[in-house]
Amino acid sequence: MTTADQPGATANQTGQQVSEQQARQVAEAARETQWRKPSFGKELFLGRFRLDLVHPHPRGDAASVDRGEEFLARLRHFCQTEIDGPAIERDGLIPDEVVKGLTELGAFGMKIDTEYDGLGLSQVYYNKALMLVSSVHPSLGAMLSAHQSIGVPQPLKMFGTEEQKRTWLPRCARNITAFLLTEPDVGSDPARMHATATPTGDGYLLDGVKLWTTNGVVADLVVVMAQVPREEGRRGGITAFVVESSSPGITVEHRNAFMGLRGIENGVTRFHQVHVPEANRIGKEGQGLKVALSTLNVGRLSLPAVSTGSAKWCAKIAREWSGARVQWGRPVGQHEAVGGKIAFIAATAYGLEAMLELSSEMADEERNDIRIEAALAKLYASEMGWLVADELVQIRGGRGFETADSLAARGERGVPAEQVLRDQRINRIFEGSTEIMHLLIAREAVDTHLSVAGDIIDPEADLNRKARAAVEAGKFYARWLPTLVTGKGALKTSFGEFGPLAGHLRYVERASRRLARNTFYGMSRWQGKLEHRQRFLGRIVDIGAELFAMSAACVRAQREPEGGTATELADAFCQQARVRTEELFARLWTNSDASDRTLARGVLDDRYTWLEEGVLDPSIAGPWVADQITGPSTKPNLHRAVG
Ligand SMILES: Cc1cc2nc3c(=O)[nH]c(=O)nc-3n(C[C@H](O)[C@H](O)[C@H](O)COP(=O)(O)OP(=O)(O)OC[C@H]3O[C@@H](n4cnc5c(N)ncnc54)[C@H](O)[C@@H]3O)c2cc1C
C-alpha cells in the first residue's frame, strides 16, 4: 500500500502527500494566534464569566443607526414592491431586474466604506438587511453575503493595499463577486488543495477546478485560493488572488442545483492557464488561508442573521396557525404537545436574535476579539434554526409537508414551511460545517492549556522542553485551578440588577467554572489524544454556546424598557437552555461514544453489509439513471447579464 492509498493520505496536484497530521498543521498555520483584545468566549471556556465585556449591551452611535434605518426602509420598500419570493423559488432564479434594483439601492456595497463608494453600514445593519432580504427569499441573502461576507470586498478590506482597494472596491459596490476555495477533493480540508498558481515573472498562471461557487456563475470578480509551488527562495503555499471573471481560460462548466437556496447562481468553474498579474495577489504568498479564516472571523455572522430571520418568521406562522387550527375541540396550540413546540420556537427566536445582536454590536464596537462569539453564533444559530424549522413543519401537520404553490393552488394560504426546512439545511454545512466549527472553537477553548502545557503532550518535544513545560504548567495550574472552586454564581445576591434573570446569570457563572473543570479533566485524561475525542469536544463547545446565548438573552432583556415582555422571553429561553446544558454536561461522561466508535469501524469494515439488503440504490441502479445520462441537456443559461 502506498501512502496515498492509506485513508486520509492522498497526493494533491503539487505532488504533496497529505496526511491527517499535515492537514492539521495547515489549519494551525492559518490560525490567528494572537489575542490582542479581550475575548468573552475565551474567558468563558476558562471558567471566567466576564459579564463586564458584554454588559451594558453595546450600542451603535446615532449616525450609524440613522444611516442603517434609512437604508433598511428603502430596502424594505423594494422587497415589498419589487421582489416576488415565490417566483424565485419556482423559477430557481433571481431575476435580473431584482439584481439591478439591489445594485441601485447600494446593497452590494453595504459593508464597503463610503470612501470607496459603498454605504459604510455597520455590522448590525448589514445583518438586519440580510435578515430582511432572506425573509423574501434566502437566495437573496446568500447572494449578498457570499459577495460581501466572504467575496472580494471583505478580504480586500482586511488585507488589501490602498491601491487594490481603490482599484476594486468601487467596482465591488456595484457588482457581484464570489469566493472560490472549495474543490471536488477539497472541502473541510484545504491542505489537499489542487488548484495551482504557477509564478511567471510578472504574475501567475492559475490552473484547477473550483466547486460550489456561490455567485460564481454571474460574478464580475472572484477571489480564488490556489497553491503556489514551494521552490528555492519562494515560500509558496495557499495564496489568495482577485481574478477577473472575464479572463481568458475561465469556463463555468455547470450550474449546480440544490435542495434549497434555489435561486443561487452556484457553479463549477475551471481555470486553464489563466494569467493573473502579481498586483492581484491579496496578502503574501502562503497567506491565503489566513485571509480566508480572518475574513470569516466576522463574516460568519451573516448565517446567524439568516437563521434568526427564519426563526422569527417561524414564530409568526406558529402563532397564527396554532391559534386558528382547531382539532379535538381546541386550537392545536392549546394542546400541550404543540404548546411546547410554540414555546421552543418563540424562546429560540428570542435567544438567536439576542446572540446575533450582541455579536454584531461587539463587532462594530471593536473592543473585544469576537472570533469565538461569531463562531459560536454560526454554530448555534444554524443548529437551532434547523430545529425551529422542523418543529414548524410538525405543527403545520400535513400542510407543513405541502409546498406553498400547491397550498395556494387549492385555495389555501401559501405558507412555505417545507421550503424553510430545505433552505435552512445548508447553514449547518457551509462556512464551516458543525463538525468543523466544533473543532475550531474547541481549539480556541483549549488554547491556554496548549500554550502552557502543550509541550508535555507533544510527542515531538524533547525532554528539556517537556521539563520546562512541566514547570510552567505547574505554576499556571496552581494559580488557575483554585479559581474554579467558587465565584459570584455561588452568592444568592449576585447580578441583582437583572431582577428575575439574575438566577440565570448565576447559573452561567457556575456552569462556566464547571465547564472549565470538565475541559481540564478531559485534557488530563486524554492528553495529546484529546483532539480525537471529537464528541467530547463537541459537547464542551455546545455548552459554551448555550452559556453565551443565555448571557446574550439576559443582557438584551436588561436594555429593554421596563415593563416590557422581553424578560419573559429571556427567562423562558434560559430555562430551556439550562435543561439542554445539563443534558450536555451529563453526556460528557455518560454516553455511548466508545461502543459507537467500535460500531462505526465495523460498518466501515463492511461487517454489517447484510443490513443493506432488500432495498435498491437509485444512484447506481435503474433505467432512470441511464435516462439522465443520455437525456437532453438541461444546462441553464450560465452567463446572464448582471448589474
Ligand atoms: C449551496 C452551497 C454553497 C457553497 N458556497 C461556497 C462558496 O461560495 N465558496 C466555496 O469555496 N465553497 C462553497 N461551498 C462549499 C462548502 O463550504 C463545503 O460544502 C463545506 O466546506 C464542506 O465541505 P464538503 O462538502 O467537501 O464536505 P467534506 O469536507 O467532505 O466533509 C464531509 C463530512 O465530514 C465532516 N468532516 C470533514 N472533516 C472532518 C474532521 N476533520 N472532523 C470531523 N468531521 C469532519 C464534515 O463536517 C461533513 O459532515 C458551498 C456548498 C454548498 C452546498
The ligand as a Gaussian input file, in Angstrom:
#p B3LYP/6-31G(d) Opt

LIG

0 1
 C      -25.018000      25.579000      -1.611000
 C      -23.549000      25.618000      -1.346000
 C      -22.857000      26.809000      -1.459000
 C      -21.484000      26.843000      -1.254000
 N      -20.785000      28.021000      -1.476000
 C      -19.441000      28.004000      -1.456000
 C      -18.688000      29.158000      -1.878000
 O      -19.246000      30.191000      -2.237000
 N      -17.334000      29.070000      -1.899000
 C      -16.677000      27.939000      -1.508000
 O      -15.452000      27.927000      -1.545000
 N      -17.362000      26.838000      -1.089000
 C      -18.712000      26.838000      -1.060000
 N      -19.419000      25.733000      -0.677000
 C      -18.705000      24.568000      -0.158000
 C      -18.907000      24.369000       1.331000
 O      -18.222000      25.361000       2.040000
 C      -18.460000      22.927000       1.640000
 O      -19.526000      22.094000       1.267000
 C      -18.106000      22.725000       3.098000
 O      -16.914000      23.387000       3.384000
 C      -17.937000      21.240000       3.436000
 O      -17.071000      20.624000       2.543000
 P      -17.512000      19.290000       1.802000
 O      -18.896000      19.467000       1.325000
 O      -16.494000      18.922000       0.813000
 O      -17.561000      18.206000       2.967000
 P      -16.349000      17.304000       3.470000
 O      -15.214000      18.172000       3.891000
 O      -16.091000      16.239000       2.502000
 O      -16.996000      16.695000       4.786000
 C      -17.950000      15.637000       4.774000
 C      -18.423000      15.439000       6.213000
 O      -17.325000      15.110000       7.055000
 C      -17.198000      16.050000       8.115000
 N      -15.766000      16.274000       8.360000
 C      -14.821000      16.637000       7.469000
 N      -13.629000      16.748000       8.076000
 C      -13.819000      16.432000       9.366000
 C      -12.966000      16.356000      10.522000
 N      -11.664000      16.634000      10.459000
 N      -13.526000      16.012000      11.700000
 C      -14.847000      15.756000      11.802000
 N      -15.685000      15.796000      10.762000
 C      -15.188000      16.146000       9.564000
 C      -17.915000      17.290000       7.619000
 O      -18.385000      18.094000       8.678000
 C      -19.052000      16.680000       6.817000
 O      -20.083000      16.312000       7.693000
 C      -20.797000      25.671000      -0.866000
 C      -21.503000      24.463000      -0.736000
 C      -22.846000      24.426000      -0.993000
 C      -23.565000      23.099000      -0.912000

